[in-house]
Amino acid sequence: MNTTTLSAAPARFNATRLLIWGGFALVLIVAPLLFTSNLSITMLAQMGIAIIACLSYNILLGQGGMLSFGHAVYTGLGSFVVIHVLNAVAAGRWHIPVSLLPLVGGLAGLFFAILLGYVTTKKSGTTFAMITLGIGELVFAMSLMIPEFFGGEAGVSGDRVVGEPVMGITYGPARQLYYLIAIYTFVCVLLMYAFTQTPLGRMLNAVRDNPERVEFIGYSSQNVRYLAFIIAGFFAGISGGLAALHFELVTAEVVGANRSGAYLLFTFLGGATVFFGPIIGAVLMVIAFVLLSELTKAWLLYLGLIFVFMVMYAPGGIASLIMMNVQVAARGKFGRIAPSLALMLFAGVVTLAGAGALIEMIYNLQLGSMSDEVHFFGMTLHAKDMAHWLISGILFVAGALALEWARRRYAREWSVVQTEIEEENKRAQEAAA
């Protein structure tokens, strides 16, 4: 009986894993067929690039506990190397297929990670973070001092349509380039997940949780951090190489602190403690940079508020919230907390609506617009109408109070459910013993 149970468990586990990866591949294949506009395909391509970048960053942050403020150095330098190699291919000096150029970016990221990572990973914690910040600022300063490589303020441009077409594929159309990015995204995500299951990946988790104990059992925590840093640099370089092919222009901004901060912010929002969390964060990053920035001039303020809100109420990120509720649902107890969760989400939407209306009207007055009309989610507000300020303020305050009440109710119910699950686990262990 026990033998049958043990043999059936791996089969179910493998089937579940195969279903998840098959579903991920299907989403990558079908996405451009469902969203057919040029903007949609461009956003999907950028999401694939961002997924690789955020997951590579999470090797440092989530798996290794290394807070880096300079990850854009490796994505950016990968982009610069690839754009120069692309121009060399166009000039006939080199003969490399365009489809392999992202690997050139990966090797560039690997090289610079080997070069800079040894010094960077000598220390951990706050010192590591400060070193990465210093290296990031150093590279950004060099981008303005060495125009021969970085192209100065104008950057370096290229044309990805080079060489003879292979089976009619030139990578000129956005859809063709998207599928190249999708292939790299799937393979890189798969490889980075496989890394988490290796002894090195497990040891990296141990270095994050208890580096002293790792030293006691004979491993060098600095060497583990260094190897992880190199691997993260390789995948970051691939992301940078794909970005160079996508935009056909690389500027100094790609190695700047703003790009590194974006990787940190959205990896955290997505959930650094869960493998698929950075994927959620990458999707949100593209949506924020492409869509939200077009909808409102205050989009950076919204991002800041959301970040503060997540740090206060959900430090594990969106993926952690999903996994917590999935585990409760697996025990058949989700119905107990669902009403409070729905009420909390509704109150959150009301709070954001009130806060957003206030922010938009403040921006309208501060920018000195000719008209006091503010278009906000299909509504027209008047920044000089006191009634609109009053209604927006009431929505914000009422939503915030309701959110706090719903949160406390959800926390109480969650605590009761968790206690019941722990008792059930304890009884099951006693019965098995």
N, C-alpha and C positions, 0 to 999 in steps of 0.2 A: 504494500500500500504506500509506504513512504517512498519507495523507489519510483513508483509511477508518478507520485506528486512531484518529486524532484525533477524528473525528466520532462514533465509537462510544463513546469514553470519556465525553463529556458526557451521552450518552443513558443509559448505565449509572449515572452519578452522579445524574442527575435521578430515575431510577427508584428508586434506593436512598433518596434523600431523601424522595421521595413515599411510599415504603413506611414509612419511619420516622415521618413525621408522620401518616400514615393510621393506623398502629398506635397512636400516642399518642392520637389522637382516639377510636379504638375502645375503648381502655382507659378513657378518661373516660366514655364512653357506657355501657359494659357493667358497670363496677365496681359501681354501686348495684343492678344486677340480680343480681349474684352474692352481694354482701354486703348482705342485706336488713334486718338489725336496725337499730334506731334508733341504737345506739352506732356501728355500722359506718358508716352514712350520715353521722353527725356527724363521725366521724374522717376520712372521705373529703373532706368539705367543708373541714375544717381543713387537710388536706393540700394542697388546692388553694390556699387562702389562703397557707399557708406557702411553697409553691413560688414564688408570685409575689414574696413578701417576700425569700426567700433569693436568688433570681435577681437581683432588683434590688440587693441588697447585693453580689452578686458582680460587678456592673458596677464597683463601687468596688474591692473587694478583689482579685478574680481578674484582671479585665481592666485595671484602672488602678493596681493596687498600692497602693491607699489603705486603710489599716487604720483603720476607723471604729468608735468605741465609742458612737456616738449615732444609729444608723440607726433605732432605734425612735421617735425624735422625729418622723419623717416618716410612718411607718405609724400612730403614735398620734394625731398631729394630724389626719391624714386621717380616722381613726375618729371623733374628736370633732366635726369639721365635719359629717360625714355624719349622725351621730346627732342633731345640732341641726337639720339640714335635714330629716331624717325627721320630727322632731317638728313642724317648721313645716308640712310637707306634711299631717300628721295634723290640725293645727289649721286647715287651709284657707288659710293665708297664702301658701303657695307651691304650685305645681302642676308637680311633676316626677315622672315615672314611677319607681317603685322600681328598675326594672331599670337606670336611668341614674345612680342615686345613687353607685355605685362610681366613675364618672367624676368626680363632684363631689369625691370623696376624692382622686382623682388630681390634679385641679386644685389642691386644697388642698396636697397634697404638693409639687406643682410650685411653688406660690407660696412656701411656706416654704423650699424648696430654693433658690429665687432669692434670697430675703431673707437666709438664713443662709449659703448656700453660697459667696458671693463672699468673705466673710471666711475661711471654713473652708478654702477651696482656695488661699488665698494662699501657704500653705506645704505641704510634702509630708513624708513620712516620719513620724518620731516627733512632730514639732510638729503635723502634721495630726491624728494620733491624739489628742494631748492637747487640741487645740481641740474636736474632736468630743465628747470626754469632758466637757469643761467645758460645752459647749452642752447636752448631754444632761442634766447635773445641773441646769443653769439652768432648763430647761423643766420638769423634774420638780419643782423647788422652786416654780415658778410654778403648777403644778397644784394645790398646796396653798394657795397665796396668792390665787388667783382662782377662788373656788367658783362664781361666776356662769357661767363658761364650762366649767370642769372638773368641777363638781359636788361638790367636796370629797371626803371619804373615801368617800361613797356612790356617786360617779360620776354618770353621766347615762344614763337608760334610755329606751327607745322601743319602738314596736310596728311591725314591718315590714309588717303586714297593713293597708295604707291604700289608699284609692282604690277605684275600680271594678275588678273582675277583668277581665283581658284573656284571652279564650278559656279562661276558667275558672281562670286562673293567679292565685293570690293571694300566693304565696310563704309561705303559712302552713305547709303541709307541708314537712318537712325535705327530701324528695326534690325538690320543685320548686326550693327554694333551692339544692340541690346542683347542679342542672343550670345554674342561672344562674352559680354559681361556676365550674363546669366550662367554660362558654363563655368567661368572662373569663380563666380560667387558660390555655386553649388559645391564645386571641388574644394575650395578654400574653407567653407563652413564645415564640410565633412572632415577635412584634415584637422581643423582646429578642434572639432569635437573629439576626434580620435586622440589628439594630444592630451586632452583632459583625462583619458582613460589609461594613459601610459604611466609607468613608474615615475618618470620625470614630472608628469603633470600632478600625480598624487603627492610627490615630494614637494612640489611648488606650493600646494595647499598646506602642507605641514610647515613649510617655511613661513607662510602667511600667518598661521595660527600660533606656532610655538617654535621660533628659530633656535632657541637655546636647546630644546630637546633634539632637534635635528643635528646640531653640533655634537651632542652627547652620543648619538648613535653612529657617528663617524662620517657624516656628510658635511660638506662645506656649503653653508647657506648662501655665501656670496657666489659660488660657482653655479648653484641652482638658479639664483636670480639672473646671473649673466647668461646662461643658456636660454632661459625663458625670454630674456630681453632680445636675444639674437633671433629667436623664432618669431617673436612679435614684430621685430623689424622687417623680417622677410615678408610676412603677410601685409604689413603696412606698405611696403614698397610695391607689392602687386596692386594694392588699391590705388596708390599714386600713379602707377603706370596706366591703369585703366582710365583714371581721371584725365591723364594727358591725352589719351586717344579720344576720349569723349569730348573734351572742350577744345582740343587742338591749340590751346594757349595755356602757358604756365607762367604765373607771376609770383612776385615775392610773397604775396599774401598766403600762399599755400604752406609756407614754413613759419608763419606768424603765430603769435600767442592766441589770437582769436580762434584760429582753426583748432589748436590744441585744446582750448577751453571748450569748444563745441563738442569735441570727442568726449571730454570728461563729463560735461553737463548731460548729454543725451545718453551716454552709457549708464550714468547713474539713474536717470529718469526711467530708462527701460528696465533696469534691474541688474546690477553687477553680480549679484549672488546666484543668479540662474543663467544657464548657458544661453537660452534664447532671449534673455533680457536685452542685450545690446542690439539684437535684430529689431526689436520693437523701438528701441531708442533711435536707431538709424533711420527707420521709416518716419518717425516723428521729426527727426532733424531735417530731412528733405522737405517734408510738408511745411515745417516752420520757415525754412529759408526760401522756399519757392512760392508757396501759397500765402502763408500768414503775412509775410513781408509785403505782399501785394495788397492784402486786404486792409492793413492798418499800418500807420507810421509808428505806432507804439508797440510793435511786435516784440521788441527786445524787453520791454517792461513786462509784457505778459509772460515771457519766458522766465524772467527773474522771479515773478510772483509764483508761477507754477513750481519752480525749483524750490523756493522757500516752503511752499505748501507741502511738497513731497517730502522734504527733509523733516518737517515737523510731524506729519501724520503717516507717511509710508516710506521710511528710510530704505526699505528693501527694494523700492521701485515697483513699476507696474507688474513686471513678471512675478515678483514675490506675492503681490496681492492675488494674482491669478492662481498661482500654485496653492496658496493657503485655502482658497475657496474650492479648488478642485479636490484637494484632499478631504475636505469636509463633505463635498458632494459624493465622493467615493464611498463614504461611510453612510450615505443616505440621510444626512442631517442638514443638507443645504436649505431645505424648506424652513428650518427653524430660524435661520439668519437672513433669508432672502428678503422678507419685508423691510427689515431695518436697513439692509444694503440698498434696496431700491429707494427708500426714503432718503438715505444719505446721498445717493447719486442725484436725486431730484433737487435736494437742497443745495448741493454743490453747483448744479447748473444755474439755479436761481441766483446764488451768490455771485457766480462768474458773470451772469448777465447784468446784474446791478453794478458790479465793479467795472465791467467793460464799458457800460454806458457812461459812468462817471469819468473814466479815463479818457474816452473819446471826446467828451465835451471839454475836459480840461485841456487836452491837446489842441482842440479847435481854438480855444481862447488864447492859449499861449503862442500859437503859431500866427495869430492875427489874420485868420482867413477872412476873405471878403464877405462870405456868407456864414451865418451861424448854424446852418443846416449840417447835421451829422447823420450819415447813413450807417446804420448799425443793424446787421442781420435782418435786412428787409424793412426796418423801421426808420423813420425820419425823426431825429431828435433836433431840438433847437437849444443851442448852448446858452442862449440868453433868456430862455424861458424858465422861470423858477419852478414851475410845476413839473417840468421834466427832471430837474435836479432833485426835487422832493420825491418823485416816484422812484427814480433810480436809487436814491439813498435808502428809501424804505425797502426796496427789493434787496439791496445789499445787506442791510442790517437784519432784516427778517430771515433772509437766506442763511446768513452766518449763524444766527441763533439756532435756527432749525437744524443746520448742519452739525453744530456742536451737540445738540440734544440727541440727534440720530446717531452720532458717533459714539456717544456714551452708551446709548442703548445697544448698539451693535457690539461694543466692547464687552458689555455684560453678558449678552447672549453668546458671544464667541467664547468667553471664558467658561461658561457652563458647558458648552458643546465640547471644548477641549478637555475639560475634566472628565466628561463621560467617555470620550475616546480613550483617554489614558487608563481609566478603570477597565474598559473593555479589553485593552491590550494586556493589562496586568492579569485579568482573569484568563485570557487566552494562553498566556505564558504559563500560568499555574496549571491549567488543564493539560497543556502539552508536557509539562514536567511530570 
